[in-house]
């Protein structure tokens, strides 16, 4: 009797699992090459991005420097996009961040906001770059330079789209805001934080915000032939902690049993070994729901029945650093300081660790967990710099998400549209309290190899991607509910 019961339960579970998998049928879709749809490179946009990349609008760990360059960037926008500056109003916040407004004809509609930023991180090892990091070189089908993808390319695409729409005589029904930050790479406190506060004080409620955060990945997976358009519906929280250990100093020839450096090293080792738990939260389940119909049957089976295969599925996802980071809070040691000389014991050893807090957790509880993992009173744990809680999760059923999806499908007909949780922290978090939804997506098609250039060496964007990005913003505004 017991054996029969077990067999019966097995067949019931198996039947349910197969049924749920069959519901995720692979859609029949004719693939279309963008080059076959009367597409042409927007050489004007390419030239404008080249000029933008030559301006060293650098933001670093110490804050911004050479503010004159930021004013030169303002002047470049005025020169290259004259119709935008004639039709749209412009305000400055924190002296250098810009807010544009294009009033709509229907005041009853909530405004929408497009975001980007023109500050960039420093270009390390410039001699290792194929082309100078601030040369703005167009070669090999790409535009090369720091900020090409992160994110001056986004600014040029938005502005070029607005310029074209104005030329065509198009006018929006819904008011459109354009927010361009100058300090996103150092926290955004002097730029978009001030803009968001001003809009709140004016009683403005936004329909949705669209910022950077997702891209179209051409080679997302060997199991998926189509490009995948990742639209961020949430983003992780941000936190930097300083771990410090005091030492007695002295000569390195007679070290104590426990040096400050050794104690700190053990703390860092414990953090790397004891990872945060894997979690299948709502954003990751939304991603899987978007991808599952395009995967082989076996993988669809696992995704469709995550309730049954969760442990196996989590372990499989964690094999990839990229996918594993979606499932857990991550902790990464990034900066180390010790002695001032190789034969002197340090009086203090210090490390900075960068933490990305998964949705569902909080900054305070994350700090508590990290202290428990270190479990050493000799290690002082302090919060440094700015911190941000994980965002709320935006809807995939809203008018805004539908407009985004329609524009993506129009310009990138091959792409699979998938919501996902963003690892990075964006300035869009400042608008959460005054926006119905917040989405994070750049309409640029890239290969995984292109992603290595973001904050790395040889940052670049293809001329085709930039041109299609312009078309995306045209379609988003013209065919959406703007």
C-alpha positions in Angstrom: 0.0 0.0 0.0 2.8 2.4 0.9 4.7 1.7 -2.3 1.5 2.2 -4.3 1.0 5.6 -2.5 4.5 6.7 -3.2 4.2 5.7 -6.9 0.9 7.5 -7.1 2.3 10.7 -5.6 5.3 10.5 -8.0 3.1 10.3 -11.0 0.9 13.2 -9.8 3.9 15.4 -9.2 5.5 14.4 -12.5 2.2 15.1 -14.4 1.9 18.5 -12.8 5.5 19.3 -13.6 5.2 18.3 -17.2 1.9 20.2 -17.6 3.4 23.4 -16.1 6.4 23.0 -18.5 4.2 22.7 -21.6 2.5 25.9 -20.7 5.8 27.6 -21.4 5.8 26.8 -25.1 8.5 28.2 -27.3 6.9 31.0 -29.3 7.0 30.9 -33.1 8.8 34.1 -34.2 10.2 35.1 -37.5 13.7 36.5 -37.0 14.4 39.8 -38.8 17.9 41.3 -39.2 17.8 45.0 -38.3 20.1 45.7 -41.3 17.3 44.4 -43.6 14.7 46.9 -42.3 15.9 50.0 -44.2 18.3 50.7 -41.4 21.2 53.2 -41.8 24.0 54.4 -39.5 23.1 57.8 -38.0 26.4 59.4 -38.8 25.3 62.7 -37.2 24.8 61.0 -33.9 28.1 59.2 -34.2 29.9 62.5 -34.7 28.2 64.1 -31.7 29.1 61.2 -29.4 32.7 61.5 -30.6 32.8 65.1 -29.5 31.1 64.3 -26.2 33.6 61.6 -25.4 36.5 64.0 -25.8 35.4 66.0 -22.8 36.9 64.5 -19.6 33.9 64.9 -17.3 35.5 62.7 -14.6 34.0 61.7 -11.3 36.2 59.7 -8.9 36.3 58.5 -5.3 37.3 62.0 -4.1 34.4 63.7 -5.9 34.3 65.7 -9.1 37.2 67.7 -10.5 37.8 70.2 -13.3 34.2 71.7 -13.3 35.1 73.7 -16.4 34.8 70.5 -18.4 31.2 70.1 -17.2 30.3 73.5 -18.4 31.9 72.7 -21.8 29.7 69.7 -21.9 26.6 71.9 -21.4 27.9 74.1 -24.2 28.3 71.1 -26.5 24.7 70.1 -25.9 23.5 73.6 -26.8 25.6 73.7 -29.9 24.8 70.2 -31.2 21.1 70.1 -30.3 19.8 73.6 -30.9 16.2 72.8 -31.4 16.0 71.0 -28.0 17.4 74.1 -26.4 15.0 76.3 -28.2 11.8 74.3 -27.4 12.5 72.7 -24.0 13.2 74.7 -20.9 16.3 74.0 -18.9 17.3 74.3 -15.2 20.6 73.7 -13.5 20.8 71.8 -10.1 24.0 71.7 -8.1 25.4 74.0 -10.8 26.0 71.2 -13.2 23.1 68.7 -13.4 20.4 69.6 -16.0 16.7 69.2 -16.0 14.9 69.7 -19.3 11.1 70.0 -19.6 9.0 69.6 -22.7 5.4 70.6 -21.7 2.7 68.3 -23.0 -0.7 69.4 -24.4 -2.6 67.4 -21.8 -2.0 68.6 -18.3 -4.1 65.8 -16.8 -1.5 63.2 -17.8 1.4 62.5 -15.4 4.8 63.5 -16.8 7.4 60.9 -17.7 11.1 61.2 -17.2 14.1 60.0 -19.2 17.4 59.9 -17.3 21.1 59.7 -18.0 24.4 61.1 -16.7 27.5 62.6 -18.2 30.1 62.1 -15.5 32.4 59.2 -16.1 34.8 57.2 -14.0 38.6 57.7 -14.5 40.2 55.8 -17.3 42.8 53.4 -15.7 45.8 52.3 -17.7 45.2 54.5 -20.7 48.3 53.0 -22.4 46.4 49.6 -22.5 43.5 51.1 -24.4 43.2 50.3 -28.1 42.4 53.9 -28.8 42.8 56.9 -26.3 40.1 56.8 -23.7 39.2 60.4 -24.3 39.9 60.4 -28.0 36.4 59.8 -29.2 37.7 57.6 -32.0 35.3 56.1 -34.5 36.9 52.9 -35.9 36.1 49.3 -36.6 32.4 50.0 -36.5 32.5 51.3 -32.9 32.9 54.6 -31.1 35.6 54.2 -28.5 36.0 56.1 -25.2 35.2 56.4 -21.6 31.5 57.0 -21.3 30.5 55.5 -24.6 28.1 53.0 -22.8 28.2 54.6 -19.4 26.5 56.7 -20.4 27.1 59.6 -22.8 25.8 57.3 -25.6 22.4 57.4 -23.8 22.4 61.2 -23.7 23.2 61.5 -27.4 20.5 59.0 -28.3 17.9 60.9 -26.3 18.8 64.3 -27.5 19.1 63.2 -31.2 15.6 61.6 -30.9 14.2 64.8 -29.5 15.9 66.9 -32.2 14.3 64.6 -34.9 10.9 64.8 -33.3 11.0 68.6 -33.1 12.1 68.7 -36.7 9.1 66.6 -37.7 6.8 68.9 -35.9 5.8 66.3 -33.3 4.6 67.5 -29.9 3.9 65.5 -26.8 0.6 65.0 -25.1 2.3 64.0 -21.9 5.0 66.4 -20.4 8.5 64.9 -20.8 11.3 65.6 -18.4 15.0 64.8 -19.2 17.3 64.6 -16.2 21.1 64.6 -16.9 23.2 64.1 -13.8 26.7 65.2 -13.2 27.7 63.2 -10.2 26.0 59.8 -10.6 29.3 58.0 -10.3 29.9 59.5 -6.9 26.4 59.1 -5.5 24.2 61.7 -7.1 23.7 63.7 -4.0 24.5 67.0 -5.6 22.6 66.4 -8.8 19.6 64.1 -9.2 18.9 64.1 -5.5 18.3 67.8 -5.7 16.2 67.5 -8.9 14.0 64.9 -7.3 13.5 67.0 -4.2 12.5 70.0 -6.3 9.9 68.0 -8.3 8.5 66.7 -5.1 8.2 70.2 -3.6 6.4 71.2 -6.8 3.9 68.5 -6.3 5.0 66.6 -9.5 4.0 62.9 -9.7 5.8 61.0 -12.5 4.1 58.3 -14.7 7.4 56.4 -14.9 11.2 57.0 -14.9 13.5 55.4 -17.4 17.2 55.3 -16.5 20.2 53.2 -17.4 20.6 49.7 -16.0 19.6 47.1 -18.6 20.9 46.4 -22.1 20.2 44.1 -25.1 22.6 41.2 -24.8 23.2 39.6 -28.2 24.9 36.5 -26.8 23.1 36.1 -23.5 23.0 32.3 -23.4 24.1 29.4 -25.6 20.6 28.1 -25.2 18.9 31.2 -26.6 19.5 32.2 -30.2 17.8 35.6 -29.9 19.2 38.7 -28.2 17.7 39.4 -24.7 16.5 42.8 -23.8 17.0 43.1 -20.0 14.6 45.7 -18.5 15.4 46.5 -14.9 12.4 46.5 -12.7 14.3 46.7 -9.4 17.8 47.4 -8.3 19.9 46.2 -5.4 20.8 48.4 -2.4 24.3 49.9 -2.1 26.6 49.9 0.8 30.4 50.3 1.5 31.9 49.2 4.7 35.3 49.9 6.1 36.9 47.1 8.1 39.8 48.3 10.2 42.2 46.7 12.7 44.5 48.6 15.0 48.1 47.3 15.5 51.1 48.2 17.6 53.4 49.0 14.7 57.1 48.2 15.2 59.7 46.5 13.2 58.7 43.7 10.8 61.6 41.5 11.9 59.9 40.7 15.2 56.2 40.4 14.4 53.6 39.6 17.1 51.5 36.5 17.1 48.6 38.3 15.4 49.3 41.3 13.2 46.7 43.8 12.2 47.1 42.7 8.6 46.6 39.0 9.5 43.5 39.7 11.6 42.0 41.7 8.7 42.9 39.1 6.2 41.1 36.4 8.2 38.0 38.6 8.4 38.1 39.1 4.6 38.5 35.3 4.1 35.5 34.6 6.3 33.4 37.1 4.3 34.4 35.5 1.0 33.7 31.9 2.2 30.5 32.6 4.0 28.3 33.9 1.2 24.8 35.2 1.7 22.0 32.8 1.0 20.5 32.4 -2.5 17.0 33.7 -2.9 14.4 33.3 -5.7 12.8 36.7 -5.2 10.1 38.3 -7.4 12.6 40.1 -9.8 14.5 36.9 -10.6 11.2 35.0 -11.1 10.1 37.6 -13.5 13.3 37.2 -15.5 12.9 33.4 -15.6 9.3 33.7 -16.7 10.5 35.9 -19.7 13.3 33.5 -20.6 11.8 30.1 -20.0 9.7 29.8 -23.2 12.9 30.1 -25.2 14.9 27.5 -23.3 15.3 23.7 -24.0 12.6 21.4 -22.4 14.8 20.3 -19.5 15.5 23.8 -18.3 11.9 24.9 -18.9 10.9 22.0 -16.7 13.1 23.2 -13.8 12.0 26.8 -14.1 8.3 26.0 -14.5 8.5 24.0 -11.3 10.9 26.1 -9.2 8.7 25.1 -6.2 10.0 21.6 -6.7 13.5 22.1 -8.0 14.5 25.2 -6.1 17.7 23.8 -4.4 19.0 22.3 -7.7 18.1 25.4 -9.6 19.8 27.8 -7.1 23.0 25.7 -7.2 22.9 25.7 -11.0 22.4 29.5 -11.1 25.2 30.1 -8.6 27.7 28.5 -11.0 27.7 31.7 -12.9 29.0 34.9 -11.2 26.5 36.9 -13.3 23.4 34.9 -12.5 24.5 34.1 -8.9 24.7 37.8 -8.2 21.0 38.1 -9.0 20.1 35.6 -6.3 22.0 37.0 -3.3 23.5 39.9 -1.5 27.1 40.2 -2.7 30.2 41.3 -0.8 33.4 42.3 -2.6 36.6 43.5 -1.0 37.9 46.3 -3.2 40.5 48.5 -1.5 43.2 47.6 1.0 45.6 49.7 3.1 48.4 48.6 5.5 51.9 49.7 6.3 53.7 52.6 4.7 56.9 50.5 4.2 57.6 46.8 3.6 59.6 46.3 6.8 57.3 48.3 9.1 54.3 46.7 10.9 51.1 48.7 10.3 49.5 50.6 13.1 46.2 50.1 11.2 45.1 47.7 8.5 42.0 48.8 6.6 39.9 47.4 3.8 36.8 48.7 2.0 34.2 46.1 1.0 31.4 46.9 -1.5 28.1 45.4 -0.8 25.0 45.1 -3.1 21.9 44.3 -1.0 19.3 42.1 -2.6 15.7 43.1 -2.7 13.9 41.9 0.4 16.9 42.6 2.7 17.9 45.9 4.3 21.2 47.8 4.8 21.0 47.6 8.6 20.3 43.8 8.7 23.1 43.3 6.1 25.6 45.0 8.3 24.5 42.9 11.3 25.0 39.7 9.2 28.5 40.8 8.1 29.6 41.5 11.6 28.3 38.1 12.7 30.3 36.4 9.8 33.5 38.2 10.8 32.9 37.4 14.5 35.9 39.2 15.7 35.7 42.2 18.1 39.2 43.3 17.0 37.7 44.2 13.6 35.9 47.5 13.6 33.1 47.7 11.0 32.0 51.2 9.9 29.7 52.4 7.1 31.4 54.9 4.8 30.1 57.0 1.9 26.5 56.9 0.7 24.2 53.9 1.2 20.9 53.1 -0.5 18.3 50.6 0.4 17.1 48.1 -2.3 14.4 49.6 -4.5 10.8 48.7 -4.7 9.8 46.4 -7.6 8.1 48.1 -10.5 5.2 46.6 -12.4 5.4 44.7 -15.7 1.7 45.3 -16.3 1.8 49.1 -16.4 1.3 51.3 -19.4 4.9 52.4 -19.1 6.3 48.9 -19.3 4.0 48.2 -22.3 5.3 51.3 -24.0 8.9 50.2 -23.4 8.1 46.7 -24.7 6.4 48.0 -27.8 9.4 50.3 -28.6 11.8 47.5 -28.1 9.8 45.1 -30.2 9.6 47.7 -33.0 13.3 48.6 -33.2 14.7 45.2 -32.1 12.2 42.6 -33.5 14.4 39.7 -32.7 14.8 40.5 -29.0 13.3 38.6 -26.1 12.1 41.1 -23.5 12.8 40.0 -20.0 12.4 42.0 -16.7 15.4 41.6 -14.3 17.0 42.9 -11.1 19.8 45.4 -11.7 23.1 44.9 -9.8 24.3 48.5 -10.1 22.9 51.5 -8.3 21.4 54.3 -10.4 20.2 57.8 -9.7 16.7 56.7 -10.5 16.4 55.7 -6.8 15.9 59.3 -5.9 12.6 59.4 -7.8 11.0 56.3 -6.3 8.8 58.4 -3.9 7.4 60.5 -6.7 7.1 57.9 -9.6 4.5 55.2 -10.2 7.2 52.9 -11.7 10.9 53.0 -12.4 12.6 51.1 -15.2 16.3 50.7 -16.0 17.1 50.1 -19.7 19.5 51.4 -22.3 18.4 50.6 -25.9 21.9 49.4 -27.0 22.6 45.9 -28.3 25.9 44.6 -27.0 28.0 41.5 -26.8 29.2 40.3 -23.4 32.7 41.3 -24.4 31.4 44.9 -24.7 30.3 44.9 -21.1 33.9 44.5 -19.9 34.6 48.0 -21.0 32.1 49.6 -18.6 34.4 51.0 -15.9 37.1 48.9 -17.6 39.5 49.2 -20.5 38.4 49.8 -24.2 34.8 51.0 -23.4 33.0 51.2 -26.7 29.6 51.3 -28.4 28.9 50.1 -31.9 27.7 52.7 -34.4 24.8 50.5 -35.2 23.7 50.3 -31.5 23.9 54.1 -31.1 21.8 54.6 -34.2 19.2 52.1 -33.2 19.1 53.7 -29.8 18.1 57.0 -31.4 15.3 55.1 -33.2 14.2 53.5 -29.9 13.6 56.8 -28.2 11.8 58.2 -31.3 9.5 55.2 -31.2 9.0 55.3 -27.4 7.8 58.9 -27.5 6.0 58.9 -30.8 4.1 55.6 -30.5 3.8 55.4 -26.7 1.3 57.3 -24.6 3.4 60.4 -24.5 
